[in-house]
Amino acid sequence: MASPPQRRRAARHRQPLADGTNATRRGPSAGRKKPITVDAIVETALGIVEREGYDALTMRRVAGALETGPASLYAHVVNKEDLDDLLIGRLCAEIELPEPNPRTWREQIISVCAQIRDQYLRYPGISLAALAAVPTNLETLRVSEGMLGIVLAGGVDPQTAAWAIDALILYVNAFCLETSLLDRHADQEEWAVSRDELLRRFAALPGTFPHTKRHAAELTSGTAVDRFEFTLNLITAGLGNRT
């Protein structure tokens, strides 16, 4: 039989994110501080990630920001994994899903992926939570449902469409994680390498790397957005024209 926290989590996934149940505060601060709700916990956690990155996020840190103890959070959030699920759900709630169009489905799916990318990049490293989370949050499922509907509208068979959505989401998560790591290294002089420096290093390679030396310009060309759009076009083009 499921434990009380697990039952609370399951029930929450059947209703909107905002939780109107307040934790009762006791002691001198009672009545003066904002009540602790799921919504307050999520907003506080996102603020920490936005300012300091996902690595800085812990249940204790969130509790401290809310001026309470970790035990107060567990009345609303089962554990850190549950919080991760809530965070991704909150970001997915901002994604706008178009009505699937058989003529423009590729452009539509790329647009949705770009929205997810932009949401995740606001919160450095949060794609780690997305990679680890089992998609049970209703908002997360709303996005995957919408993406599946778009690809199916393109005439793609259900099995291929299902795996394509998985591949697209995995790529978006990986892209955002790589970007957050590169941004972190860019702030460290010993890690920062310009394109000119990279070209110089490639040019200095021995003759056992003929392709890398010859095509160094191509290997280092394009912005991150250029490469993002290229990869999504590559994936969707591989689904074939089945309309």
C-alpha positions as CSV (number, residue, x, y, z in Angstrom):
1,M,0.0,0.0,0.0
2,A,1.3,3.5,-0.9
3,S,2.6,5.6,2.0
4,P,0.8,8.9,2.9
5,P,3.5,11.0,1.1
6,Q,3.1,8.9,-2.0
7,R,-0.7,9.2,-1.9
8,R,-0.3,12.9,-1.6
9,R,2.0,13.0,-4.6
10,A,-0.4,10.8,-6.7
11,A,-3.4,13.0,-5.8
12,R,-1.5,16.2,-6.7
13,H,-0.7,14.8,-10.1
14,R,-4.4,14.7,-10.7
15,Q,-5.0,18.3,-10.0
16,P,-3.5,21.7,-10.9
17,L,0.0,22.5,-9.5
18,A,-1.0,25.2,-7.0
19,D,-1.6,23.9,-3.6
20,G,-3.9,25.8,-1.3
21,T,-3.1,23.8,1.8
22,N,-1.0,25.8,4.1
23,A,1.5,24.5,6.7
24,T,0.7,25.8,10.1
25,R,3.5,27.9,11.5
26,R,4.1,27.9,15.2
27,G,6.1,30.1,17.4
28,P,6.9,33.9,17.3
29,S,6.9,34.1,13.5
30,A,3.4,32.6,13.2
31,G,1.1,34.7,11.1
32,R,3.9,37.0,9.9
33,K,5.5,34.9,7.2
34,K,4.0,33.7,3.9
35,P,2.4,30.3,4.3
36,I,4.2,27.3,3.0
37,T,2.5,25.8,0.0
38,V,3.7,23.7,-3.0
39,D,3.5,26.8,-5.1
40,A,5.8,28.7,-2.7
41,I,8.2,25.9,-2.5
42,V,8.4,25.6,-6.3
43,E,8.9,29.4,-6.8
44,T,11.6,29.5,-4.2
45,A,13.4,26.5,-5.7
46,L,13.3,28.1,-9.2
47,G,14.7,31.3,-7.8
48,I,17.7,29.5,-6.3
49,V,18.3,27.6,-9.6
50,E,18.0,30.8,-11.7
51,R,20.5,32.7,-9.5
52,E,23.0,29.9,-8.6
53,G,22.3,26.9,-10.8
54,Y,20.7,23.6,-10.2
55,D,23.7,22.2,-8.3
56,A,22.9,24.7,-5.5
57,L,19.3,23.3,-5.0
58,T,18.7,21.2,-2.0
59,M,15.7,20.7,0.2
60,R,17.6,22.3,3.1
61,R,18.4,25.3,1.0
62,V,14.8,25.8,0.0
63,A,13.7,25.5,3.6
64,G,16.2,28.1,4.7
65,A,15.0,30.5,2.0
66,L,11.5,30.1,3.3
67,E,12.7,30.5,6.9
68,T,11.6,27.2,8.0
69,G,12.9,23.7,8.6
70,P,13.1,20.9,6.0
71,A,10.4,18.9,7.8
72,S,7.9,21.6,6.9
73,L,8.6,21.0,3.2
74,Y,7.9,17.3,3.5
75,A,4.3,18.1,4.4
76,H,3.9,19.2,0.8
77,V,6.8,17.6,-1.2
78,V,7.7,14.0,-0.8
79,N,11.5,14.3,-1.5
80,K,14.0,16.1,-3.9
81,E,12.9,13.9,-6.8
82,D,9.3,15.0,-6.2
83,L,10.5,18.6,-6.2
84,D,12.3,18.1,-9.5
85,D,9.1,16.7,-11.0
86,L,7.3,19.8,-9.8
87,L,9.9,22.2,-11.2
88,I,9.8,20.6,-14.7
89,G,6.0,20.6,-14.5
90,R,6.0,24.4,-13.7
91,L,8.3,25.1,-16.7
92,C,6.2,22.9,-19.0
93,A,3.1,24.9,-18.0
94,E,4.6,27.8,-19.9
95,I,4.8,25.9,-23.2
96,E,2.2,26.9,-25.8
97,L,1.1,24.0,-27.9
98,P,-0.3,24.7,-31.4
99,E,-3.2,22.8,-33.0
100,P,-1.5,20.1,-35.0
101,N,-1.3,20.9,-38.7
102,P,-0.4,18.2,-41.2
103,R,1.2,20.8,-43.5
104,T,3.4,22.5,-41.0
105,W,4.0,19.8,-38.4
106,R,7.8,19.9,-38.6
107,E,7.9,23.6,-38.0
108,Q,5.5,23.2,-35.1
109,I,7.5,20.5,-33.4
110,I,10.7,22.5,-33.7
111,S,8.9,25.6,-32.3
112,V,7.8,23.6,-29.2
113,C,11.3,22.2,-28.7
114,A,12.7,25.8,-28.9
115,Q,10.2,26.9,-26.2
116,I,11.3,24.1,-23.9
117,R,15.0,25.0,-24.6
118,D,14.4,28.6,-23.7
119,Q,12.6,27.7,-20.5
120,Y,15.4,25.4,-19.4
121,L,18.2,27.8,-20.3
122,R,16.7,30.4,-17.9
123,Y,17.5,27.9,-15.1
124,P,21.1,26.7,-15.5
125,G,21.4,22.9,-15.1
126,I,17.7,22.2,-14.6
127,S,17.7,19.9,-17.5
128,L,19.4,17.4,-15.2
129,A,16.1,17.3,-13.3
130,A,14.2,16.7,-16.6
131,L,16.6,13.9,-17.6
132,A,16.0,12.1,-14.3
133,A,12.3,12.7,-13.8
134,V,9.7,10.1,-14.7
135,P,7.0,12.1,-16.6
136,T,4.0,11.9,-14.3
137,N,3.3,15.6,-13.8
138,L,0.2,16.6,-15.7
139,E,1.9,19.6,-17.3
140,T,4.8,17.6,-18.4
141,L,2.5,15.0,-19.8
142,R,0.5,17.8,-21.5
143,V,3.6,18.8,-23.5
144,S,4.5,15.3,-24.5
145,E,0.9,14.7,-25.5
146,G,0.9,17.8,-27.6
147,M,4.2,16.9,-29.2
148,L,2.9,13.4,-30.0
149,G,-0.2,14.8,-31.6
150,I,1.9,17.1,-33.8
151,V,4.1,14.3,-35.1
152,L,1.1,12.0,-35.6
153,A,-0.6,14.7,-37.7
154,G,2.4,14.5,-40.0
155,G,1.3,10.9,-40.9
156,V,4.1,9.3,-38.9
157,D,3.2,5.8,-37.5
158,P,2.5,5.8,-33.8
159,Q,5.6,3.7,-32.8
160,T,8.0,5.9,-34.8
161,A,6.3,9.0,-33.5
162,A,6.6,7.9,-29.9
163,W,10.3,7.2,-30.2
164,A,10.8,10.4,-32.1
165,I,9.3,12.4,-29.3
166,D,11.6,10.7,-26.8
167,A,14.7,11.5,-29.1
168,L,13.7,15.1,-29.4
169,I,13.1,15.6,-25.7
170,L,16.4,13.9,-24.9
171,Y,18.3,16.1,-27.4
172,V,16.7,19.3,-25.9
173,N,17.7,18.2,-22.4
174,A,21.3,17.4,-23.5
175,F,21.6,20.6,-25.4
176,C,20.5,22.7,-22.4
177,L,22.8,20.7,-20.1
178,E,25.8,21.2,-22.4
179,T,25.0,24.9,-22.7
180,S,24.9,25.4,-18.9
181,L,28.2,23.6,-18.5
182,L,29.8,25.7,-21.3
183,D,28.5,28.9,-19.7
184,R,30.0,27.9,-16.4
185,H,33.4,27.2,-18.0
186,A,33.2,30.5,-19.9
187,D,33.5,32.2,-16.5
188,Q,36.7,30.3,-15.8
189,E,39.7,31.6,-17.8
190,E,41.5,28.3,-17.7
191,W,38.6,26.6,-19.5
192,A,37.6,29.3,-22.0
193,V,38.8,28.6,-25.5
194,S,38.0,30.9,-28.4
195,R,37.2,29.6,-31.9
196,D,40.5,31.1,-33.2
197,E,42.4,29.2,-30.5
198,L,40.5,26.0,-31.4
199,L,41.3,26.4,-35.1
200,R,45.0,26.9,-34.1
201,R,45.0,23.7,-32.1
202,F,43.4,21.8,-34.9
203,A,45.9,23.1,-37.4
204,A,48.7,22.0,-35.2
205,L,47.4,18.4,-35.1
206,P,49.6,15.7,-36.7
207,G,48.9,14.2,-40.1
208,T,47.0,11.3,-38.5
209,F,44.0,13.7,-38.2
210,P,43.6,14.7,-41.9
211,H,39.8,15.2,-41.8
212,T,39.9,17.3,-38.6
213,K,42.7,19.5,-40.0
214,R,41.0,19.9,-43.4
215,H,37.5,20.6,-42.1
216,A,38.3,22.6,-39.0
217,A,36.3,25.6,-40.2
218,E,33.2,23.4,-40.7
219,L,33.7,21.7,-37.3
220,T,33.8,25.0,-35.5
221,S,31.2,26.9,-37.5
222,G,27.8,28.1,-36.5
223,T,26.1,29.3,-33.3
224,A,24.6,27.1,-30.7
225,V,21.1,28.0,-32.0
226,D,22.2,27.1,-35.6
227,R,23.3,23.7,-34.4
228,F,20.1,23.2,-32.4
229,E,17.9,23.9,-35.3
230,F,20.1,21.8,-37.6
231,T,19.8,18.8,-35.3
232,L,16.0,19.1,-34.9
233,N,15.6,19.4,-38.7
234,L,17.8,16.4,-39.1
235,I,15.6,14.3,-36.7
236,T,12.3,15.4,-38.2
237,A,13.5,14.9,-41.8
238,G,14.5,11.4,-40.8
239,L,10.8,10.6,-40.1
240,G,10.1,10.8,-43.8
241,N,7.4,12.5,-45.7
242,R,4.4,10.4,-44.8
243,T,1.7,12.9,-45.3
